[in-house]
Amino acid sequence: MPSLNEILAVILGGGRGARLYPLTKMRSKPAVPIAGKYRLIDIPLSNCINSEIFRIAILTQFNSVSLHRHITRTYNFDSFHQGWVQIWAAEQTIESADWYQGTADAVRKQLLEIHATNAKYTLILAGDHLYRMDYSAMAEYHWEKNADITVAVQPVSMEEAPRFGILKREADGRISDFVEKPKDPEVQKKYISRDDPQRPFLGSMGIYMFNTKVLIDLLKDFPDHDDFGNDIIPQAIESHKVYGFDFDDYWQDIGTIRSFYETNLMLTTAETPFNFYDAQSPIYTETRYLPASTVEDSNLKDALIADGSRILKSEIAHSIIGIRSKIAAGCVIKDSIVMGADYYEHASPETLPIGIGENCHIEGAILDKNARIGENVTIQPFPRNRDMDNEKWYVRDGIVIIPKDTEILPGTTIAP
């Protein structure tokens, strides 16, 4: 059996992240905060470390400064460890002056670096999914099947099929066909791979393990194929041994504001399907030397409170309160995500302080880092599917978003 040390993990750092805008106005998708104190990139990086895959490259391009800062502060192996986490930023070279054109093109433009690692296997991962997975089990399946490519697949229901790339898998595990987001029920019937009538399909999770030589050959032989899911995998099915590895556990693509909002708030409940408290497979993030949070005379229900926060005489329900949050007295916060602050500041009479002022009512909203909310501000959710752009706030699918570093003046009302 080959060794896990022969695997290189390549995490795709994401493009513009337009569907997560304005959370991606000043940062890349994988750098978006989640669960009060983590970032999305922490999920695949932690999965790699817990799977004992210690050579990890992160491909970045758009708004990447905060992502680079987080990675360099957080993921450092000691000098006696053979592992490393490297950032491979998009760059202009003699061969190409273009930026990454898609997932496969991003990897193609880093083939020289991949070849230099001498890794026999390359694991391709996304940087914006929430799940816990043992990649070593997928690697063992790949080796047992003597596969060229292995795709992680998840059971998919009839209703969900139009949102996924659906793979047809044979009895021996080999993938024989692929269709992207099928909407026609007659077409869907051809791709049933499971006996379960509730979830008869298998959807691609965007996680691929390649024999590195196969990856290099495919990317060089098909230079116009820029995406793995739409181009490379369908092409490879025709000419290579492509197998499907089952993953039947929680997995969520956090690609839209609605999915980001609902996934975060799901973490506040006792019934959450994703557990950040797993001692065997923890999720790592930056070590911050912050004091414990202070909660004074407040009512909390289904609330996730991160480190270094101070909450005074307020009511918080079904909400996330991020690191270094300051919430003044008399506030009501419901169904909201407060991301907190990047730093503590000295009080200044010229500007509103970072945090939420007295007597605010905030519901159905996302407050990005370092937001300055004056006293007596009211924020209410809009109807579903409503989008709006304002000078200081946005609405996406009915959710009000206050962008990073934005100041909302006292007495402001944001409501339908």
N, C-alpha and C positions, 0 to 999 in steps of 0.2 A: 504494500500500500504506500503511495507517495506521502510526502510530509506536508503538513500545513505551512511549513516554512517556504514551500515552493509556490505559494499563492501570493499574488499581488492584488490588493483591493484598490479599485479605482472608484472614487465617489464623485458623481457628477454634481458640480456646484450650482447648476441652474443658470438659466438665462435671465431675461428681464423680470420674470415673475409678474407679468401684467395682471393675472387674475387675483394676485394677492395685493395689488396696489390699493391704498397708499402705504401698506406695511413695508413694501419693497421700494418706497420712494428714496430711501437713504441706505438701504442694505440689500444684500442678495437674499434669495429665498431661504437657503439653509441657515442664515444668520437670524431669522425671525425668532423671537422668544416664544417659548411654550412652557406651560405648567408653572409659571411664576418665576423660575430661576434657570431653566435650561434654554438651549437653542435647538432648532430642528437638526442641525448637523451632529449634535451629540448622540442622536439615535443610531445612525449607521456606524459611527465611530465606536460607540460602546458595544454594539453588536460584534464588530470586528475584534475588539480587545477580548470580550468574553468568549469568543469563538477561537481565541489564540491565533488569530491572523494579525500579525504585527507589522506588516509592511503595507502602508496605506498612503495613497496619493489622492489629493483632492483637487479636482479641476475647477478653476474659478475664472470668472470673466467680468461679470457685471456688478457694480457697487460692492466690491469685494474687500474693502479696507477693514470693516468691522468683523467680517468673517476671518480674515487673516489674523487680526489681533486676538480674537477669541481662541483660535487654534494654537497660535504660538504661545499664548499664556497657559493653555490647558494641557495640551497633549505633548508632553516631553518625557521620553524614556531616559533612564539613567545611562551613564557611559558604559556600563557592563551589560547592557541589553542590546540585542541585535535589531530590535524593532525601530521603526521611524514613522513619523507622519509628516509628509511633505506637501507643500502647496505648489501645484503646477498651474501657473497663471497663463492665460491666453497671451500670445506674443506674436509679433511680426518677425518672420524669418526670411531668408533668401528664397526658400521654397514657396512660402505663402505669406501674403500681406493681409489675408482675411481673418476676421474673428471666427469663433466657432459657429458653424451653421446648423448644428443639431447635435444630438447625443453621440452618434457614431462619429461625426466629423470632429468633435472635441477630442475623442480618443485617438482618431487618426492623426491629428496634429501633434500628439504626444507619443507617437510610436517609437521615436528615438529613445525617449526616457524609459518607456516600457521595456524595450529591447535591452537597455543597459542594466536593468534589474536582474536579468537572467531568470525571471520567474517563468516556470513552465505552465502556470495557470493564472488566468486573470479573472477576477470577480468584479463585475460591473454593478454598481449600486446607485440609487437615487439619494439625494440629500434632503428630500421633503416628505418622507413617509414616517408614520408612527407605528412601530411594531417591535417585537422582541423575537429574534430568530438566531438559531445556532447554525451559522454558515458551515461549520465543520461537518454537520450531518448532510448538508447539500453536497459538500465536496466528496464525502465518502460515497454517496449515491452516484455522483459523476464518475468516480473511479470504478465502482462496481459495474456500471453499465458500459464502461469503456467509451464514454460519450465524447463527441467533439464539442458539443455545447449542451449545457443544462439550463433550463428556464424554470424559475420558481413559479408555481401556479397555485391558484386558490380557487376553491369551489365558488361558483357564481350562479345566482338565481336567474330565472327567465326575465324578471323585471330589471335586473342590473346589467344584463348582457349588452345592451346598447352603449354602455359606458366603458366597456373593456375591449381589449384585443383578446379574442376567443381562440383557443388552441384545440385542435382535434388530437386526442392522444389515444394510441392503440393499447391493446392489452399488455404488451411488453413494456409500456412506458414511453415508447418512442412517439414523438410528435410528427404527425403526417400532414397537417394542414393548418392554416391560420386565416382568420378573417378579422378585420378591424371594425369594432363597434357595430355589429350586425343589428339592423332594426326589423328586417323582414322575417316573420316567424318561420317561413318556409326555408329560408337560408339557415336560420338558427338550428333547425332540426338536424341538419347535416353535421353539426359540430357537437352533438351530445356525446360526452365522454364519461358520464357517471350514471349509475343506476338510481341515484337519489332524485326523485321527481321535484323536490324543493330546490335543489341546486344541481341541475344536470350538466352545467358547463364548467370549463376550466379557464380562468382568466389569467393573463400574464401579469405578474407583479412588478415587472421592470427590473428584475434581478436576474443577472445572467452570469454563468460561469463558462469561460472559454478555455480550451487549450490555447495557449498564447500564440502558437504558430498558426492555428486556424483563424484566430482573431486578426492577426497581421495580414494573412493572405486575403481574407474577405475584405478588409478595409482597403487594401491596395488594388485588388482585382475589380472592385466596384467603387471607384472614386466619386461617383455621383450619388451614392447611397449615404445620406447624411443622418439617418435616424435608425436606432436599433429596432424599435418596435414595428415601425412601418416598412423598413427597407431590409436591414441586414438579416433579421431572424426569418422572415418569409423567404428570402433568397437562400439562406442556409438550409432550410428544411428540404429543399429540392436536391441538395448535393452533399449534405453532411448528416452525421448521426446526432440528432437533436432530441433530448429527452426532457420530460417534465417532472420536476420534483415537487411533491405535495407539501403545502403549508396550509394547515387548517386551523388557524388561530387568528387573533385580532391583528388586523392590518388596515391602515387608513392612509389614503393619499390626501395630503393636506395641500391641495392645489388651488382652492378658492377661499374667499373670505368666509363664506357660509360654513364650509367644512372645517376651517381653522377655528371659527367661533364655537361651533357645536362640539368639536373634539376637545377643546380646552375645557368647556363647561362640564362635559361628561366626566372629566377627571375630578370634579368636586364632590361627586356622589359616592356613596359606599358601594354601589353596584357597578362602578366603572370597570369595563372589560380590560383596561390596560393598567397594570400595577407598577408604579414607580418604586414600590417598597420591596421589590424582589432582591433579597440579600445575595442570592446565588448569581444573578445576572444584573448587577446595578447599572443604572444610566449615569455616566460620568458628566461632569461639567466643570467650569472654572471654580477653583477654590477661592472663596471670598472670605475675608476676615471681618464678618459682619456680626453685630450683636443680635441677640434674640429679639423677636418682635414684641412690641408692647401693645396690649389691647386694654383700654381703660373704659369700664362701664359700658360695654357694647353688646349688642345681640348679634350672634353669628349663627348662620345655618347653611350647611353645605358650602363652606368657604375654604379656599386654599390660600393660606397666608405664608408668603415667602419671608426670607431672612431680612432683618434690619428695618422692619416696618413699624410705624407708629399710628395707631388707630384710636381716636378719641370719641367716646359717647356717640357711636353711630350704629346703624343697622345694615348688616351685610348679608345677602342671601344669594346662593347659587352663583358665586362669583370667584374670580381669581384675583388676588392682590399680590403683585410682583415685588421684587426686591426693592428695598429702600422707599417703599410707598409711605406717603404722609397723607392722612385723612383727618381733617379737622372735625370738630364736634358738630352734631346735628345732621350728619349726612345719611342718606339712604342710597345704597348701591345694590341693584338687583340684576341678575342675568347679564353680568358685565365682566370684562377683562381689563384690569388696571395693570399695566406692565411695570409701573414703578419708575425708578430713576437709575441713571448710570453713575451718579455721584451724589454726595451730600453737599449742599451749598450753604454759604453764609448768607444770612438774611440781608436783604437790600430793600430800602424803602422805594426805590425807583421801579422795581419790577415785581410782578406777582411771584410768590414762591413756588417752587416745584411741588406738585401735589394737588390735593383737592381741598378747596376752601370750605368754610363753614356753611351748613344748611343747604348743601347741594343734593339734588335728586337725580341719580344717574341710573338708567335702565336700558338694557339692550344695546350696550355700546362697547367699543374697544378704545381704550385710552393708551396710546403708544408711550414709549419712554419719554421722561422729562416733560410731560404735559403740565401746563400751568393753568389750573382751573380756578377761577375766582369764586368768591362766595355767592350763594343764592343762584347757582347755575342749575338749569333743568335740562336734562337730555332724555328724550323718549324715543323708542324704536319707531321706525316707519313700517308700512305694510311690506310683506314679502315681495320680492322681485322689483322693488323700487331702488333706483340708482340716482344719485345726485352728486354734483361737485360744487362745493362752496369754497370761498377763499381760505377758510380756516378749518373746514370739516368736510367729510365725505359721507355718503350713504351708499352701501353696497348690499344688495339683496335685503334691504330693510334695516341693516345694522349700521349704526352711526359710528364713524371712526374719527378720532382726533389724532392727527399725525404727530410724529415725534417732534419735540421741541415747540409745539404750538401753544399759544396763549389764548385762553378763552376768557373774556372780560366778565367781571362780576355782573350778575343779573341776566346773563344771556339765557335764552330759551331756544333749544333745538328740538323741534317736535313737528309731526305731520300737520 
